[in-house]
Amino acid sequence: MNEIEVKPVQTRREKRLFLTFPWRIYKGDLLWVPPLLPERAKVIDPARGLFFKNGYAEFFIAWRGREPVGTICCAEDLAATRGRGHGECMIGFFECVEDYAVAEALLGQAEDWARAHGLTALYGPYNLDRDDSRGLLMEGRDRPPVVMCGHTPPYYAEFFERFGMGQFGGDGLAYAISVDLSTPQVQRMMRLAEKIRSRKNITVRGGRLDEWDGEIDRILELTNKALAHFPDFTPWPREAIEGMVAPLRDVVDPELVLFAEMDGQPVGWFPGVPNFNEILIHVNGLRYPWDYLKLLWYSRRKPQCVAIKSVLVLPEYWDTGVAVLLFDEMAKRAAAKGYMWADLSITGDDNEDTYPLATHMGAKIYKRYRIYRKQID
């Protein structure tokens, strides 16, 4: 058997191969949602990708003879390094055939790359974005992932652990909840919301696309203040927030991007977006010209799920009922628009605030993701 070699992506052909390699791994997997190739090509392009404003990366392909058998990306997020005094190697775009020797070669390459750049650990997977396909799928292979969530084979976790990587932080959880205003849980929440409205000067509004830059600034402030209490929290740069929401600007329903305000000042954010993965699962990542015709056809279908990617409330307002009002308003608006269920993802299982609120409303955990980390000697 030929020896496995891991080589950097250098040519245009190799870049195309790197981008399309996942099709070899997930062929026949009915739950996999192919990534949009034009968008992914932009993400890994240093001239266009937002990650490269605050980081650098290198991409590798594992070869067995002339056959590609795996891919990996090694990167340093310089925005995350600030204030820590040391950097860590973010790994992503990890895909490999079911052969531990390939995984070992890829992760070994990442370890060598990290040492060469003076970095102290490996962690991931993240695809150059802390909210894009974050982590390996540990549980929940009964339905496709929603937007911004990943799907990986079961053997990836085994390979990571065999290489000496351990769980980093709490698992990321995805909750599913029915958008049915008649359920006892939702009725109870609506009654509570009415009491809060009568006592507190809190209002909930939709997003304002005509104030795009201002809304980005508000999201940035809410994100960094609301998450600052987590251990090892690294403030998000504005570019990361903009990169996360910019692709949704032309397709998002602003009525489902909710801001809570008190005395005119933003104190909470609760964004819901249509689960476009219900469409993208049919269009093959726009890999071929005829896939654009499929996109036109399937775009006429309305997604049944609204995906809620974050719930942020300033710490000083945690006990004021802001989160209840945001959930209540989202339920009413989503139901009025015909959505059948809502996804709440991804929140850490070590987040003591989300679990009680979600389960109180009848939400059920339906997927679990895990980040791994390995210290480098």
JORAFEN-V324376 format. One record per helix or strand of 2 or more residues. SS is the DSSP state (H for helix, E for strand). FROM is the first residue (numbers start at 1). TO is the last residue. If there is no record, write none. Layout:
# JORAFEN-V324376
((SS,FROM,TO) (SS,FROM,TO))
This chain:
# JORAFEN-V324376
((E,4,8) (H,12,20) (H,22,25) (H,37,43) (H,50,53) (E,55,64) (E,67,77) (H,78,81) (E,89,96) (H,100,116) (E,121,124) (E,136,139) (H,155,162) (E,166,167) (E,172,178) (H,184,199) (E,202,205) (H,209,226) (H,238,246) (H,254,256) (E,257,262) (E,265,274) (H,277,280) (H,284,286) (H,291,298) (E,305,308) (E,312,313) (H,315,317) (H,322,336) (E,341,348) (H,354,360) (E,364,370) (E,372,375))
